[in-house]
Amino acid sequence: MARAYQQMTLGPNESAEDFVDQLFKAIENTPQDSLKHRPLPQNPNILTFSTSSSLQHNTELWEKTCPVCRPIVRDLKVFCTPQDEQFTFRDQNIFIGWNVVFSSMASAIVTGEASAQDLDSTGDLPERHDQNEDARGSDGIVETEELQMEQRESYSGTSGEEAWDTETGDGKVIGKAAFCEFCAYFACLMFDDSMYQFSTSNDGTGDFEVHDCCCMRSMTDSKKVEKIAKKLFEYAEKFGQQAQIEFVIQPIDYDLKQQHFGRLRFQAYSRSPTISDQDLLNILGMRRELVLEVYGIPGQFSGDLPSIAHRPVSTSPEYWAGAGKEWLSTCISSHESCQSPIEGPLPSRVVEILDDENIRLVSGVHEVDSFYATLSYCWGGPQEIALTEETIAEKQNGFKITSLPATLKDAITVTRELGIKYIWIDSLCIIQDSKDDMLRELPRMAGYYANSYLTISASTIKCTFPFLSSEGICKKHPGSTIPKDLVPLRLLISPEFEVVSQKDGGTDRVGTRFSKDIMDWVLVRKEHPYFLFWEPIYKRGWTFQERVLSPRNLLFGGRLVWQCHSSQESFGGVTSWDDDASNVDHRMIGRLLVNAQNNKKKQEAPAGAETANKEQYDVWYKSVEEYTRRELSVSNDKLPAISALAQVFQDLTGDEYLAGIWRGDFLRGLLWSTYPTLTLSKPALWRAPSWSWVSNDNEVSYKGIPPPNSVSVARVLTSQVVTLSSIVPHGEIISATLEIEGPVWEFDKKVTIWLMQEENKLPGLEDTPEYRNQSIISSFSKNMKIDAGCQSWEPPDGHVFLVLLATPVKAQSNKAPDSKQEYNDSEPSGSGLGTELDSETIKDEDTKHLDEPTPNIDIDEKTRVAEPNSESSTNREGYSLSGLVLGPVVGTTHSDLKYERLARFTSIGVAICDYRDLAKVCRKLSIV
């Protein structure tokens, strides 16, 4: 939603005091944040399959299903059998319903005998009473009338001697009855995980530990289930034996084209009237919904169901070969956006795989053109096997694969399995104790990765750890082949069968096809997003350019992941690529690089920045965001570790590189942010000027920068950087200068503090999967660790606001004539002031620089504000302002005053009528 801007002008009658008054009014009117829940569905259409006569009377079909979760088992078929491609559950307000009676669920997870009030013999839901808006509590949950439920059959599918099959995961004997794993799992999550505690971590070996679940077989070893059952019995005693919460269930990621889904949302919809608002808060905490991932099981009917989108992550270490080769073959044969590999010149040095046991270092110059692989990995410390001046002859004579650390040994195994003879590994192919060799090889790395057949990315924290190892196997119960964090749930399906023979020897029915209702299994687990940024290799700075420059990448980490210029896929598991912190579009970068290489072969890139466009600069800004999130072991590697990508980008655009910022989009490039903090982590020694993102070790964001059609209201007078070495023109720098002429404002400290707190305001709480994903990502942010929200930040005396850009917006004018103008910013973006601008295309005459002669405009007419009800009271054109907050450098005098960059601002919450008015407050500033 676009921000509502208030109109303002810097006419002769306007004073700084008036402007300050407006800002303080905005401070007083700023609304308090509160937890936002997803709106409840209005008159939801609850579907059920209970009308089928075969389901009503087929007691054998239901005898082994838990009566508490039986409605889910039965009615999930609604989502598995869509009628046509236009059938969307969300758009048509279609759900299935589930009444969770506290006493019934407590009994099911302790004794396996559900309360008789829960379901009848067919599994029908209780009659649904009128649920109108008047019955809705203050928390949004509908209050229903107390249900007069008939006495219903108890669950009699098992006895003390005939429990559910523990081998298939049907259940577990507790005392003398069966234990419903799904009900226990749901109860523990919904009624005891109200703060969204995702109990997962990556210990660096690629094994994601799950502390509260091991195929549910260890859940009862702790006291968790017992604790939840006791809590549910207490609810039943307090609110009534029939007290319940009704949940509505709906797929949240249904794909129309593929007609499948992978996740289900359980949303608390109604409750018994005996449960008050405060009671509900005590029961559910902050949450009102639970999201479960759903998986089909390979080898069973559910594994072949097209409606179930995902399969579990395999626990076998051998699975990679089949999937990797298939992805590789598809990419080479079918992807138009991916350049086919060619047998070309090898790197200066490569490792040649001689046989199963031996390798040697060879000069690529003397080898015939061939395919080669590259390795991207985390060193994790000094490399004992690294190439040095002393060991180069030894490695050229050959050495054993067993002498390599585990990561490198596995990389050799993968390379051999793919039929590739050579592999480039930096620690073995660059002389680590030769500065000259490193300076020669560093600029060549872009070509090494870009021309490789495949890059193997090993996501281990140290090269001494293997990456070809079992994943997700429970160490306490190693006999299970089900990944340890998945829980079985029964599912009613109707697969199609074909008669292939008849017992009576006849042939009249052979070839006949028919469907039959049967019970199968799916696997579920709580919302457990997989993010690439969790992978150790995605935390290292050097590996970023290695990834984006590679045409094809096979990642071995918590999952097996394929990445190329056309696709990104995971071998099993639900993916959350859109929410990932590593959200830079590698495919877009890859395609740009391919185009750059093709164009370079045809003709030399033209000088200047005229060939660059918005898409290319935005790709660079995305790249900077991901790169700065990563860590570097050596502080001065900040520029070298991205220099190969910078070189390719320069080849593409012909632009000039200035300490991480491109001259062709220089003013926008200066507007990086360290949201949500202004506390900068500076290196011990000078590395770059303050105006460059290279100067600090914070995460950098370009979110909220003005669009390219913004008007430049400042101009760069002088900008220059001096690099340490001419061999590496995009590497370390030793000095930099910048002088800008532009509009300058001086504000009181209180005003500046408020503006910066608004610019860096944290988003409000939301009970949604998207918010929870972003919360996980934010919790890993370097910037969240120090003064998030800028509550302790204070600018120095003498600080100024330098305006760089003016962006056209629709400004609201809603005051009466001669009245004080109010600043109303009721919808803070949470990631900067004015990040969602209602931008318009600027007319040609508006793109001129502000120092051109100002038109003769009647000030009174220009500042006149219409009546609130008049047509001209809305949608009046104006310009929001963006720029830098600068502080004086200590030790500089008034005659030679220099400034350093403190922060950026992307709006001051007002829109100036004519940006050319700013010419009257322009001055020159030197920024160090």
ZAMARGU-4260 file (C-alpha; in steps of 0.2 Angstrom, whole numbers, plus 5000, padded with zeros to 4 digits):
<rodrens>
0) 5000/5000/5000 | 5007/5017/4995 | 5011/5029/5009 | 5000/5044/5011 | 5011/5060/5009
5) 5007/5077/5016 | 5010/5092/5005 | 5024/5104/5009 | 5033/5118/5001 | 5049/5128/5006
10) 5042/5145/5001 | 5047/5161/5009 | 5033/5160/5022 | 5039/5143/5028 | 5051/5142/5043
15) 5061/5128/5050 | 5050/5130/5066 | 5034/5126/5056 | 5042/5110/5049 | 5048/5104/5066
20) 5030/5107/5073 | 5023/5095/5059 | 5036/5082/5064 | 5032/5082/5082 | 5013/5081/5078
25) 5017/5065/5069 | 5027/5059/5084 | 5012/5061/5095 | 5000/5053/5083 | 5011/5038/5079
30) 5000/5022/5083 | 5006/5008/5094 | 5010/4991/5087 | 5000/4976/5091 | 4999/4958/5086
35) 4990/4956/5069 | 4981/4939/5066 | 4975/4933/5050 | 4956/4938/5047 | 4944/4923/5050
40) 4935/4917/5035 | 4918/4924/5033 | 4905/4910/5031 | 4917/4897/5026 | 4911/4883/5015
45) 4915/4867/5025 | 4917/4852/5013 | 4916/4833/5019 | 4915/4816/5011 | 4904/4809/5024
50) 4889/4808/5012 | 4897/4793/5003 | 4887/4777/5008 | 4903/4766/5006 | 4912/4777/5019
55) 4897/4777/5031 | 4895/4758/5032 | 4913/4752/5029 | 4918/4750/5047 | 4934/4739/5042
60) 4940/4755/5033 | 4940/4765/5049 | 4943/4753/5062 | 4962/4757/5063 | 4960/4776/5063
65) 4960/4787/5078 | 4942/4794/5080 | 4949/4811/5086 | 4958/4815/5070 | 4946/4804/5059
70) 4938/4820/5051 | 4955/4825/5044 | 4959/4807/5038 | 4943/4807/5029 | 4940/4825/5022
75) 4958/4828/5016 | 4952/4819/5001 | 4943/4835/4996 | 4960/4843/4993 | 4967/4828/4984
80) 4954/4827/4971 | 4951/4844/4963 | 4937/4845/4950 | 4946/4856/4937 | 4961/4868/4934
85) 4950/4883/4940 | 4946/4875/4956 | 4955/4885/4970 | 4951/4882/4988 | 4957/4899/4994
90) 4947/4909/4981 | 4931/4899/4984 | 4932/4900/5003 | 4933/4881/5005 | 4939/4872/5020
95) 4937/4856/5030 | 4933/4857/5048 | 4939/4849/5064 | 4932/4850/5081 | 4945/4847/5095
100) 4937/4843/5111 | 4949/4844/5125 | 4944/4829/5135 | 4943/4818/5119 | 4961/4823/5113
105) 4968/4821/5130 | 4961/4803/5131 | 4967/4799/5114 | 4985/4804/5118 | 4986/4796/5135
110) 4975/4780/5133 | 4970/4779/5115 | 4952/4779/5120 | 4943/4795/5113 | 4929/4802/5123
115) 4912/4797/5116 | 4907/4815/5113 | 4919/4817/5099 | 4912/4808/5084 | 4899/4796/5078
120) 4903/4779/5069 | 4905/4788/5052 | 4916/4801/5058 | 4903/4815/5055 | 4907/4832/5062
125) 4894/4839/5075 | 4880/4849/5068 | 4887/4867/5064 | 4877/4881/5072 | 4875/4898/5066
130) 4891/4908/5068 | 4888/4926/5064 | 4898/4942/5067 | 4889/4945/5083 | 4896/4929/5091
135) 4914/4934/5087 | 4924/4938/5103 | 4936/4952/5104 | 4950/4941/5098 | 4941/4936/5082
140) 4937/4918/5087 | 4919/4914/5085 | 4909/4909/5101 | 4898/4894/5097 | 4883/4888/5107
145) 4886/4873/5119 | 4883/4858/5108 | 4870/4845/5114 | 4879/4830/5107 | 4872/4813/5106
150) 4881/4798/5114 | 4892/4791/5101 | 4903/4775/5099 | 4919/4774/5108 | 4934/4770/5097
155) 4936/4751/5097 | 4949/4748/5084 | 4962/4741/5096 | 4962/4733/5112 | 4976/4731/5125
160) 4982/4716/5116 | 4979/4722/5098 | 4987/4739/5097 | 4992/4749/5081 | 5006/4742/5071
165) 5022/4750/5078 | 5032/4745/5063 | 5022/4755/5051 | 5020/4770/5063 | 5001/4767/5066
170) 5004/4770/5084 | 5012/4765/5100 | 5006/4755/5115 | 5005/4766/5131 | 4998/4755/5145
175) 4984/4745/5137 | 4979/4756/5123 | 4985/4764/5107 | 4993/4781/5106 | 4988/4793/5091
180) 5005/4800/5086 | 4997/4814/5075 | 4985/4820/5089 | 5000/4820/5101 | 5010/4830/5089
185) 4996/4842/5085 | 4992/4845/5104 | 5010/4848/5108 | 5012/4861/5094 | 4996/4870/5096
190) 4994/4870/5115 | 5012/4871/5120 | 5022/4880/5106 | 5013/4896/5107 | 5029/4906/5105
195) 5034/4898/5088 | 5049/4889/5095 | 5056/4880/5080 | 5067/4867/5088 | 5080/4865/5074
200) 5098/4870/5071 | 5111/4866/5059 | 5126/4860/5069 | 5138/4863/5054 | 5139/4844/5048
205) 5123/4846/5037 | 5113/4837/5050 | 5098/4847/5056 | 5094/4841/5074 | 5076/4840/5080
210) 5075/4841/5098 | 5057/4837/5102 | 5053/4824/5089 | 5060/4808/5083 | 5047/4800/5072
215) 5036/4803/5088 | 5043/4787/5095 | 5054/4797/5108 | 5041/4810/5112 | 5034/4800/5126
220) 5051/4797/5133 | 5050/4815/5139 | 5036/4821/5149 | 5029/4832/5135 | 5014/4822/5130
225) 5010/4819/5148 | 5011/4837/5152 | 5000/4842/5137 | 4987/4828/5141 | 4986/4835/5159
230) 4983/4852/5153 | 4969/4847/5141 | 4960/4837/5155 | 4961/4853/5166 | 4953/4863/5152
235) 4939/4850/5151 | 4936/4851/5169 | 4936/4870/5169 | 4926/4874/5153 | 4916/4858/5152
240) 4918/4840/5146 | 4912/4846/5129 | 4922/4862/5128 | 4931/4863/5111 | 4940/4874/5098
245) 4935/4871/5080 | 4949/4873/5067 | 4946/4876/5049 | 4959/4868/5037 | 4965/4874/5020
250) 4980/4872/5008 | 4990/4888/5008 | 5001/4884/4993 | 4989/4876/4981 | 4996/4876/4963
255) 4983/4878/4950 | 4993/4872/4936 | 5000/4856/4944 | 4985/4854/4955 | 4994/4850/4971
260) 4998/4857/4988 | 5012/4855/5001 | 5006/4864/5017 | 4990/4865/5027 | 4985/4879/5038
265) 4975/4875/5054 | 4966/4891/5059 | 4956/4892/5076 | 4939/4897/5070 | 4927/4895/5084
270) 4926/4890/5102 | 4914/4885/5116 | 4906/4900/5124 | 4912/4895/5141 | 4930/4900/5135
275) 4933/4919/5137 | 4945/4930/5128 | 4957/4929/5142 | 4955/4910/5143 | 4959/4908/5124
280) 4975/4918/5127 | 4980/4907/5141 | 4976/4891/5130 | 4984/4896/5113 | 4996/4910/5118
285) 4999/4922/5104 | 4995/4910/5090 | 4979/4907/5081 | 4985/4895/5067 | 4997/4881/5064
290) 5005/4876/5048 | 5009/4858/5044 | 5019/4852/5029 | 5012/4837/5020 | 5023/4823/5012
295) 5019/4808/5001 | 5028/4792/5005 | 5039/4785/4990 | 5034/4767/4987 | 5016/4769/4994
300) 5000/4776/4985 | 5003/4793/4993 | 5020/4794/4985 | 5012/4793/4968 | 4997/4805/4972
305) 4999/4821/4960 | 4990/4831/4973 | 5003/4829/4986 | 5017/4841/4980 | 5032/4835/4990
310) 5042/4820/4996 | 5053/4818/5011 | 5071/4822/5011 | 5080/4806/5009 | 5090/4799/5023
315) 5102/4789/5012 | 5119/4796/5007 | 5118/4788/4990 | 5103/4797/4984 | 5113/4811/4976
320) 5119/4802/4961 | 5102/4799/4953 | 5095/4816/4956 | 5111/4825/4952 | 5113/4817/4935
325) 5095/4819/4931 | 5096/4838/4935 | 5112/4840/4925 | 5105/4831/4910 | 5089/4841/4910
330) 5099/4857/4911 | 5111/4853/4897 | 5097/4847/4885 | 5082/4857/4889 | 5086/4874/4897
335) 5087/4888/4884 | 5093/4901/4897 | 5108/4890/4902 | 5123/4889/4891 | 5129/4872/4886
340) 5146/4867/4893 | 5160/4866/4881 | 5177/4857/4882 | 5188/4873/4883 | 5204/4878/4890
345) 5208/4873/4908 | 5213/4884/4922 | 5231/4888/4925 | 5232/4873/4937 | 5220/4859/4940
350) 5219/4842/4949 | 5219/4827/4938 | 5210/4812/4944 | 5220/4797/4939 | 5211/4782/4947
355) 5201/4777/4962 | 5216/4781/4974 | 5228/4794/4965 | 5227/4812/4959 | 5240/4825/4954
360) 5242/4843/4950 | 5244/4848/4932 | 5246/4863/4922 | 5230/4867/4912 | 5240/4876/4899
365) 5248/4860/4894 | 5232/4849/4894 | 5220/4847/4880 | 5204/4856/4881 | 5192/4847/4892
370) 5178/4848/4905 | 5182/4852/4923 | 5172/4854/4939 | 5175/4868/4952 | 5174/4866/4971
375) 5166/4879/4983 | 5168/4876/5001 | 5172/4883/5018 | 5191/4881/5023 | 5187/4882/5042
380) 5205/4886/5046 | 5223/4884/5039 | 5224/4870/5025 | 5238/4858/5030 | 5237/4850/5012
385) 5237/4868/5003 | 5248/4871/4989 | 5265/4880/4993 | 5281/4884/4984 | 5288/4870/4994
390) 5275/4857/4990 | 5271/4861/4972 | 5284/4848/4965 | 5277/4835/4976 | 5259/4837/4971
395) 5264/4837/4953 | 5272/4820/4955 | 5255/4814/4962 | 5248/4810/4979 | 5234/4799/4987
400) 5216/4804/4988 | 5216/4798/5006 | 5228/4812/5011 | 5215/4825/5007 | 5203/4832/5021
405) 5185/4824/5020 | 5177/4838/5010 | 5189/4837/4997 | 5189/4818/4996 | 5170/4818/4994
410) 5172/4831/4980 | 5184/4820/4971 | 5171/4806/4973 | 5157/4816/4965 | 5168/4822/4951
415) 5173/4804/4946 | 5155/4798/4947 | 5150/4812/4935 | 5163/4806/4923 | 5174/4822/4924
420) 5193/4820/4924 | 5198/4837/4931 | 5193/4848/4946 | 5199/4865/4951 | 5201/4868/4970
425) 5208/4885/4976 | 5219/4878/4990 | 5227/4865/4979 | 5228/4876/4963 | 5234/4893/4969
430) 5251/4894/4978 | 5245/4900/4995 | 5262/4908/5001 | 5265/4917/4985 | 5257/4935/4984
435) 5262/4936/4966 | 5253/4920/4961 | 5237/4925/4971 | 5237/4942/4962 | 5238/4933/4945
440) 5225/4920/4949 | 5212/4931/4958 | 5206/4940/4943 | 5205/4924/4933 | 5193/4916/4946
445) 5177/4923/4937 | 5182/4914/4922 | 5186/4898/4931 | 5169/4896/4939 | 5159/4903/4924
450) 5167/4891/4912 | 5166/4875/4923 | 5155/4861/4919 | 5148/4861/4937 | 5152/4868/4954
455) 5151/4857/4969 | 5146/4867/4984 | 5150/4858/5000 | 5141/4865/5015 | 5151/4860/5030
460) 5159/4872/5042 | 5176/4864/5040 | 5184/4855/5026 | 5188/4840/5038 | 5169/4836/5038
465) 5162/4824/5024 | 5147/4830/5015 | 5142/4813/5008 | 5134/4806/5024 | 5117/4801/5030
470) 5105/4815/5033 | 5090/4815/5045 | 5093/4798/5053 | 5088/4797/5071 | 5103/4792/5082
475) 5092/4786/5096 | 5081/4775/5085 | 5092/4771/5070 | 5081/4757/5063 | 5068/4769/5056
480) 5069/4774/5038 | 5057/4788/5040 | 5066/4805/5043 | 5066/4809/5061 | 5056/4825/5061
485) 5041/4817/5051 | 5025/4810/5059 | 5013/4798/5050 | 4994/4803/5047 | 4981/4791/5039
490) 4974/4797/5023 | 4958/4791/5014 | 4962/4790/4995 | 4954/4781/4980 | 4967/4775/4969
495) 4963/4767/4952 | 4966/4749/4949 | 4967/4738/4934 | 4961/4720/4933 | 4976/4710/4926
500) 4969/4692/4930 | 4954/4683/4937 | 4954/4670/4950 | 4941/4660/4940 | 4953/4660/4925
505) 4941/4671/4915 | 4945/4686/4905 | 4929/4696/4904 | 4935/4708/4917 | 4954/4709/4912
510) 4959/4727/4908 | 4944/4734/4918 | 4949/4749/4928 | 4940/4754/4944 | 4943/4764/4960
515) 4942/4759/4978 | 4943/4768/4994 | 4958/4763/5004 | 4968/4769/5019 | 4986/4775/5016
520) 4998/4786/5024 | 5006/4803/5022 | 5019/4811/5033 | 5017/4828/5041 | 5028/4840/5051
525) 5027/4857/5059 | 5031/4872/5048 | 5050/4870/5046 | 5056/4881/5032 | 5072/4877/5024
530) 5083/4892/5021 | 5099/4892/5011 | 5106/4905/5022 | 5107/4892/5036 | 5120/4883/5026
535) 5138/4886/5032 | 5143/4889/5014 | 5131/4903/5013 | 5139/4912/5027 | 5156/4914/5019
540) 5159/4929/5009 | 5171/4921/4996 | 5158/4908/4991 | 5145/4921/4985 | 5153/4925/4969
545) 5158/4907/4967 | 5140/4903/4967 | 5133/4916/4956 | 5147/4915/4943 | 5144/4896/4941
550) 5132/4890/4927 | 5127/4875/4936 | 5129/4871/4955 | 5125/4856/4965 | 5124/4860/4984
555) 5127/4846/4997 | 5120/4853/5014 | 5105/4850/5024 | 5097/4845/5007 | 5103/4841/4990
560) 5099/4857/4980 | 5101/4860/4961 | 5104/4878/4955 | 5107/4884/4937 | 5102/4899/4927
565) 5084/4892/4924 | 5079/4883/4940 | 5082/4880/4958 | 5076/4863/4965 | 5077/4853/4981
570) 5078/4834/4982 | 5063/4832/4994 | 5056/4844/5007 | 5045/4859/5006 | 5055/4874/4999
575) 5054/4893/5004 | 5064/4901/4991 | 5054/4917/4991 | 5056/4920/5009 | 5075/4916/5010
580) 5087/4929/5016 | 5097/4923/5001 | 5084/4930/4990 | 5096/4937/4976 | 5090/4930/4960
585) 5105/4920/4955 | 5096/4915/4939 | 5095/4933/4933 | 5113/4936/4937 | 5118/4921/4928
590) 5108/4926/4913 | 5116/4943/4913 | 5133/4936/4914 | 5130/4924/4900 | 5124/4939/4889
595) 5139/4949/4894 | 5151/4935/4889 | 5142/4933/4872 | 5142/4952/4869 | 5160/4953/4873
600) 5164/4940/4861 | 5155/4950/4847 | 5162/4967/4852 | 5171/4976/4865 | 5160/4984/4879
605) 5158/5003/4876 | 5165/5015/4888 | 5154/5024/4900 | 5138/5018/4909 | 5126/5021/4895
610) 5123/5003/4892 | 5118/4999/4910 | 5100/4999/4914 | 5089/4998/4930 | 5088/4979/4930
615) 5107/4977/4930 | 5109/4990/4944 | 5096/4982/4955 | 5104/4965/4952 | 5120/4972/4959
620) 5111/4980/4974 | 5103/4962/4978 | 5120/4955/4976 | 5127/4967/4989 | 5113/4963/5001
625) 5117/4945/5001 | 5136/4947/5000 | 5137/4958/5016 | 5126/4946/5026 | 5141/4934/5025
630) 5157/4934/5035 | 5175/4936/5030 | 5190/4929/5040 | 5202/4943/5033 | 5195/4961/5035
635) 5204/4967/5019 | 5195/4954/5008 | 5179/4964/5008 | 5182/4971/4990 | 5193/4956/4983
640) 5180/4943/4988 | 5168/4951/4976 | 5180/4958/4963 | 5177/4944/4951 | 5158/4948/4950
645) 5162/4966/4949 | 5174/4963/4934 | 5160/4954/4925 | 5147/4967/4929 | 5159/4980/4922
650) 5161/4970/4906 | 5143/4970/4905 | 5139/4988/4908 | 5155/4997/4904 | 5152/5007/4920
655) 5166/5014/4932 | 5168/5005/4949 | 5170/5016/4964 | 5173/5006/4980 | 5158/4995/4978
660) 5147/5008/4969 | 5144/5011/4951 | 5146/5029/4944 | 5131/5027/4932 | 5119/5025/4947
665) 5130/5034/4960 | 5117/5044/4970 | 5106/5029/4972 | 5121/5018/4976 | 5125/5029/4990
670) 5108/5026/4998 | 5112/5009/5006 | 5105/5006/5024 | 5110/4995/5039 | 5092/4993/5044
675) 5087/4991/5058 | 5102/4999/5066 | 5113/5014/5064 | 5127/5007/5075 | 5141/5003/5062
680) 5154/4989/5065 | 5169/4997/5058 | 5186/4987/5055 | 5201/4992/5065 | 5210/4999/5050
685) 5203/5010/5037 | 5196/5000/5022 | 5185/5012/5012 | 5177/5029/5013 | 5162/5031/5025
690) 5150/5033/5010 | 5154/5016/5003 | 5145/5000/5011 | 5163/4993/5011 | 5168/5004/5025
695) 5158/4993/5038 | 5155/4975/5042 | 5136/4977/5044 | 5123/4969/5033 | 5118/4981/5020
700) 5101/4984/5012 | 5095/4994/4997 | 5077/4991/5000 | 5067/5007/4999 | 5079/5016/4988
705) 5070/5028/4976 | 5066/5022/4959 | 5077/5026/4944 | 5065/5039/4938 | 5069/5050/4953
710) 5076/5068/4949 | 5094/5071/4954 | 5094/5086/4965 | 5112/5085/4969 | 5127/5083/4958
715) 5144/5075/4961 | 5158/5087/4958 | 5173/5075/4962 | 5174/5056/4965 | 5189/5046/4964
720) 5197/5030/4972 | 5215/5024/4971 | 5217/5005/4971 | 5231/4995/4980 | 5236/4986/4964
725) 5233/4989/4946 | 5232/4970/4943 | 5217/4969/4953 | 5207/4985/4949 | 5192/4980/4959
730) 5202/4975/4974 | 5208/4984/4989 | 5209/5003/4989 | 5221/5015/4998 | 5212/5032/4997
735) 5195/5040/4990 | 5188/5057/4988 | 5170/5063/4986 | 5163/5081/4984 | 5144/5084/4981
740) 5134/5099/4979 | 5116/5098/4985 | 5102/5104/4996 | 5107/5104/5014 | 5096/5105/5030
745) 5100/5106/5048 | 5087/5099/5060 | 5087/5098/5079 | 5093/5082/5087 | 5076/5076/5093
750) 5069/5078/5075 | 5083/5068/5068 | 5082/5054/5081 | 5063/5052/5077 | 5066/5052/5058
755) 5079/5038/5060 | 5069/5028/5072 | 5055/5029/5059 | 5067/5024/5045 | 5073/5009/5055
760) 5056/5004/5064 | 5054/4985/5067 | 5038/4978/5059 | 5023/4974/5069 | 5020/4956/5075
765) 5009/4945/5064 | 5002/4928/5066 | 5007/4922/5048 | 5019/4910/5041 | 5027/4924/5031
770) 5030/4934/5046 | 5037/4919/5056 | 5049/4915/5041 | 5055/4933/5041 | 5057/4933/5060
775) 5068/4918/5059 | 5079/4926/5046 | 5080/4942/5056 | 5085/4933/5071 | 5101/4928/5062
780) 5104/4946/5056 | 5120/4954/5061 | 5111/4971/5062 | 5098/4964/5075 | 5112/4962/5088
785) 5115/4980/5091 | 5102/4993/5095 | 5089/4987/5083 | 5076/5001/5080 | 5089/5014/5084
790) 5083/5017/5102 | 5100/5022/5108 | 5107/5031/5093 | 5110/5049/5093 | 5118/5061/5080
795) 5133/5072/5084 | 5132/5091/5085 | 5133/5099/5068 | 5125/5085/5058 | 5116/5089/5042
800) 5104/5081/5030 | 5110/5081/5012 | 5096/5079/4999 | 5101/5068/4984 | 5085/5063/4975
805) 5067/5069/4973 | 5054/5056/4969 | 5036/5060/4962 | 5022/5055/4973 | 5004/5058/4976
810) 5003/5071/4990 | 4987/5072/5001 | 4981/5090/5005 | 4967/5089/5018 | 4968/5105/5028
815) 4958/5120/5027 | 4966/5137/5021 | 4977/5145/5033 | 4977/5131/5045 | 4992/5121/5052
820) 4997/5107/5040 | 4997/5090/5048 | 5009/5076/5044 | 5000/5059/5045 | 5010/5044/5042
825) 4999/5030/5048 | 5007/5016/5039 | 5025/5015/5043 | 5034/5003/5031 | 5045/4995/5044
830) 5060/4995/5033 | 5062/5014/5030 | 5051/5029/5027 | 5043/5029/5011 | 5048/5012/5004
835) 5032/5010/4995 | 5030/5026/4984 | 5016/5030/4972 | 5029/5035/4959 | 5024/5042/4942
840) 5034/5044/4926 | 5043/5061/4926 | 5040/5072/4911 | 5055/5076/4901 | 5055/5094/4907
845) 5056/5088/4925 | 5072/5078/4923 | 5083/5094/4921 | 5095/5098/4935 | 5089/5109/4949
850) 5102/5122/4946 | 5093/5127/4930 | 5083/5143/4931 | 5067/5141/4941 | 5051/5146/4932
855) 5042/5161/4938 | 5029/5153/4949 | 5016/5162/4960 | 5021/5157/4978 | 5004/5160/4985
860) 4996/5150/4971 | 5008/5136/4973 | 5006/5134/4992 | 4987/5136/4992 | 4978/5120/5000
865) 4961/5116/4995 | 4946/5112/5006 | 4945/5094/5012 | 4930/5090/5001 | 4936/5098/4985
870) 4942/5088/4971 | 4959/5096/4972 | 4961/5090/4990 | 4969/5073/4985 | 4981/5067/4972
875) 4991/5083/4971 | 5008/5080/4963 | 5023/5083/4974 | 5041/5075/4977 | 5047/5065/4992
880) 5065/5068/4996 | 5079/5055/5000 | 5097/5057/5004 | 5111/5056/5018 | 5113/5061/5036
885) 5131/5067/5038 | 5141/5071/5053 | 5156/5083/5054 | 5173/5074/5055 | 5181/5078/5072
890) 5197/5089/5070 | 5191/5098/5054 | 5189/5117/5054 | 5175/5127/5047 | 5186/5133/5033
895) 5190/5115/5029 | 5175/5106/5036 | 5173/5087/5031 | 5159/5076/5034 | 5156/5057/5036
900) 5141/5047/5032 | 5130/5042/5047 | 5114/5036/5039 | 5102/5037/5024 | 5084/5044/5024
905) 5072/5038/5010 | 5058/5051/5015 | 5055/5064/5028 | 5036/5060/5027 | 5032/5076/5017
910) 5031/5080/4999 | 5038/5096/4992 | 5028/5104/4978 | 5043/5109/4967 | 5060/5101/4970
915) 5068/5116/4961 | 5064/5126/4977 | 5079/5117/4985 | 5091/5126/4975 | 5091/5140/4987
920) 5098/5129/5001 | 5112/5121/4991 | 5130/5120/4996 | 5146/5110/4993 | 5151/5096/5005
925) 5166/5085/5006 | 5163/5067/5012 | 5177/5056/5018
</rodrens>
